[in-house]
C-alpha cells in the first residue's frame, strides 16, 4: 500500500471465487450450489449491478461430466434446471 495514496494498491477488479482445486464431488457440488443460490454482485455500470450466477452455472456444467458421485451430480443438475434462462 502506498503511503501517499492508499487506494493505489487496491484491486480494481472483482474476480469470482474459484472452486477448490482438490475437493470431493460432493464438496465441489455444495460449493457451487451455494454460489449459484447466493452469487456475488459486480458493478456493471454506474447505476447497474449484476450478479455472476452465470459464471457459477458454467462451472457447474463443466464439472458434471467429471463427477462420479450421483448425489453430487443430482445437486448440480437441480441447480442448473432451477436457474436456466
FENURGI-V272684 format. One record per residue. N is the residue number from 1. RES is the residue in three letters. OMEGA is omega in whole degrees, -180 to 180 (NA if undefined). Layout:
[[N	RES	OMEGA] [N	RES	OMEGA]]
//
This chain:
[[1	UNK	-179] [2	UNK	179] [3	UNK	-179] [4	UNK	-176] [5	UNK	-177] [6	UNK	-179] [7	UNK	-178] [8	UNK	-174] [9	UNK	180] [10	UNK	178] [11	UNK	-177] [12	UNK	-180] [13	UNK	176] [14	UNK	179] [15	UNK	176] [16	UNK	178] [17	UNK	-179] [18	UNK	176] [19	UNK	177] [20	UNK	-178] [21	UNK	179] [22	UNK	-179] [23	UNK	173] [24	UNK	177] [25	UNK	-178] [26	UNK	177] [27	UNK	179] [28	UNK	180] [29	UNK	-180] [30	UNK	176] [31	UNK	-178] [32	UNK	-180] [33	UNK	179] [34	UNK	180] [35	UNK	176] [36	UNK	179] [37	UNK	-176] [38	UNK	-176] [39	UNK	173] [40	UNK	176] [41	UNK	176] [42	UNK	178] [43	UNK	-178] [44	UNK	177] [45	UNK	-175] [46	UNK	-176] [47	UNK	-174] [48	UNK	174] [49	UNK	179] [50	UNK	175] [51	UNK	-177] [52	UNK	179] [53	UNK	-178] [54	UNK	177] [55	UNK	-178] [56	UNK	174] [57	UNK	177] [58	UNK	177] [59	UNK	180] [60	UNK	179] [61	UNK	180] [62	UNK	-178] [63	UNK	-174] [64	UNK	-177] [65	UNK	-178] [66	UNK	-174] [67	UNK	176] [68	UNK	180] [69	UNK	180] [70	UNK	180] [71	UNK	179] [72	UNK	178] [73	UNK	-179] [74	UNK	179] [75	UNK	-178] [76	UNK	179] [77	UNK	178] [78	UNK	179] [79	UNK	180] [80	UNK	179] [81	UNK	-178] [82	UNK	-173] [83	UNK	177] [84	UNK	-180] [85	UNK	NA]]
//
